[in-house]
Amino acid sequence: MKRRLAAVLVALAIIFVSLGVSGSSDQGTTKIYTEGDSGEMIVRIQLRLRELGYLCYRPTGVYRSMTVDAVRAFQARCGSYGNNLAVDGKLGPQTMKYLFEIGAPRVAIPDSVHMPRGPIAERLAVTGQLVEWSQVKPMLVNGVMYSVTDCNTGESFTLVFTGGDNHAEMELSDESQLEVFDRICGGEYNFLKRPVIVEVNGTKIAASMQCWPHGSDTLRDNGMSGHVCVFFEGSLSHVGSLPDVEHNANINQASGR
């Protein structure tokens, strides 16, 4: 099943590149997506619904009943914010507009559910420059430490670049860095994404870091199992090589926009 899903996503990505289709162009049309539709844009929609908490499975690229239910839930949630959308599970121009807004409403979470939250400042302590990932990547050297500063708190720690194609994969340089990392991430590993500044060759670059270590683990005895993903302007996600809306919003914020 996992191999089949990976093949589907790769095929969709190839179709996406060969046709020159972009998410923004689809989002600007009058097309209405309904049950049974399929394609690259459905993957993008499913990724966004999952980011916002309405969908709890990997994207398939096919608009089935679970996607319909997720869209209905999103439409109903928009209603509580004064955006009166038809709760029909169909994804037309209006629903699409609200879905891909930076301030799109997340799924409602009961107060009884614990949600980690790192420190948030009224004004950022530090900002940096927007630099395209295509320019940043050649500057990063495998195995070299880089200073990372949390934009909200101004606290800094060091990460080591260990690889990554569409974005940077980085690991704590040593266990002494774990205290700051944990503090800015709300005291535990989680899926929070934080605006950060990464200093590369003296340039302070706007970025976004996720607080969830995972995958390949190059460095030992650093208190962390796996690496964290760090996105820069133009970075793409693992799934389908698509942009990440929340990382992009953080990067803009980290640049002072």
N, C-alpha and C positions, 0 to 999 in steps of 0.2 A: 504493500500500500504506500509506504514512504517513498519507494523508488518510483512508483507510478506518479505520485504527486510531484516529486522533483522533476520528472520528465515533462509533466504537464506545464509546470512553471517555466522550465527552460524553453519549451516550445512556444509558450505565450510570449516570453521575452524576445525570442527570435522573430516572431511575427510582428511584435511591437516595433523592433528596430527596422525590419525590412519594409514595413509600411509607412514608417515615419510618423506613427500615431502618437500624440501626446495627450496626457491627462487633461491639460488645460483646454485643448480644443474640444474634447468630448464634453467637458463640463460646460462649455459655452453653447452647446447645441440645444435643440428642443426635443431631443430623443428622450423617450420614457423607457426605462429598463424595467422589465417584468419577469415573472417566473418563467424559467426556460431559457432565458438569454445566457450567453456565454461570451468569453473573450477576455482580453487584457484589462479592459476597464472594469470588469466584474471583479477581477483580482484586486484592483486598486480600491474599489468600493468595499470589498470584504476586509481588506487590511485596515481601512479607516474605521469601519464599524468595530473591528477588534480592538483597535487603539482606544476607542471611546468606551469599550466595555459592553457593547451590545451583542457581540459575536464571540463565541468561546471555542472556535476551532480554526484550523489552518485554512487559508483561502484555497478554493478549488477552481475558481474561474467559471463556475456555473451557478446561476441564480436559482437556487432551490428553496424549499420551504423554510429552512433555518435562516437563510438570508432575508426572505420575505418577512419572517417574524422579527428579525433584528431591525429591519427598516421600519416596520410598524412601531416597534418600541421607541425608536429614535424619533419618529414623527410625533408620537404621543408626548414624548419628553419635550420636544420643541414647543408644543402647545402650552406647557406650563411656564414657558418663557415668553409667551405672547406671540409666538410665531405660529399662526394657525394653518397647519398643513393637513391635508386629507390623510387620515390614518388608514391607508389602503395597501401598504406594503409595496407600492410602485414607486420607483425612483425617477421622478421627473426633474425639470430644471430647478424648481424651487427647493425641493428636498436636497438636490445635489449641491446647491449653493450653500445651504446651512450646514450640510455634512462636512464640507471641506473648508469652512471658515475656521480661523485659528481659535475662536471662542466657542466652537461647537459644544453643546451640552453633553456632558458625560452621563453614563447610566447612573440612576439614583442609587446611592449606597446607604443602607440603614446606619443609624448612629451607633448601633451595637457592633458594627464591623470595624475592626482596627485598620486604620489606614496610615501608614508611615508618612511623615511629611518633614522634609528638611527645612531649615531656617529660610524664611522669605523676608527680604528687606523692602522697605518702601522705595528706597533708591539704591541702585546697584553700587557696590563698593569699587568695582573696576569694570572697564570695558576694553575691547580690543578692535582690531581691524578685520574686515571681511576679506578673506583670501580663499580663492578657489581650491578645492581639494586637489585638482590636477596640478596646482603649483605647490601645495603643501606636501603632497606625497613624496616627490623627489628630494625634499629637504629633510625628511625624517630618516634616521639611520637606525637600522635594526640593532637592538641591544643598548641603545643610548637613552639616558634619563632626560626627561623634560619636566620643567616646572609647570604645574597646573594650578590655577587659582579659581576658586569658586566665586562667581560674580556677586552672589548675594551676601556672603560673609567676609570676603576678602582673604579667607584662609587658603594657604597653599600647601601642596604636597607634591611628591614626584612620582611620575609614571614612566615606565620603560616601554618604548615602541617595540612590539614583537611581530608586527605584520599587518596584513589587511589590504584588500584590493579596492573595494568601494568606499571604505572608511578605515580609520585607524583602529587597530586592536592593541590595547595597552594594559600593562600589569603594574601593580605597586612595586616600587623599587626594593622595599624591605618592609618588615613588620612594623617599624616605627611610624610608617606613614598611615597605618590602618586607623589610628585614632581620629585623625582629621577626616579621612574618607568616611568613616562611620558617622561622624557627627553631622557632616553636611548632607548625608543621605538619610537622616532621620533615625539613626541608631541601629539600622539593620539593612541587610541586602534587600533590595526591592526594585521595582521597575520604574522608579522615578527617573526623570531626565532633568539634568541640571545645566543651566548656562555656565560655561567655564571659559577661562582664557588659557591657552597653551602657548608658552613662550618657545619659539623656534628660531634659533640663530639671532636672538635679540629682538625678534618681532613678536609682539603680543597679538595672538590670533584668536578671533571669536570662534567658539566651538560649543558643542553640547555633549555631555557625558551621561550614559545610563549607569545606574547604581547596581546593576545586576551582573556579577561575575559569572562567566559561563564558558563552555568550549575549551579550546586548547589552553594548556597551562605550561608555559615555558620556564618561568622562574619558580624556584622552590623556596620554602621557608620565608615567605613574605606575608603570611597570614591570610592569603587569598587563593582560592582554588579557581583557576580560569582567568579570563581577561575581561575587561570592560570595553564596550564600543564607544569610540569618540568620533563624532561627526563634525565635519567642517562644511563650509559653503559648497554645495554641489555634491556632497556625499550621498550614497545610496544605501538602501538596506540589503540584508541578506536575501530576503524573499523577493524574487522576481526583479531584483535590481531596481526597486522603486524608491522614490523619495520618502522620507519620514516627516510627516507634517509637524509633529511636536519637536523633533530635533531642529527642524528649520526655523520654527518660531523661537526656540532658545538661542539659536545662532544669531538671528536678527536682534534679539534682546541683548545678547552679549556684545554686539557691535554698537549698542547705543541707539538703535533705531526705535 
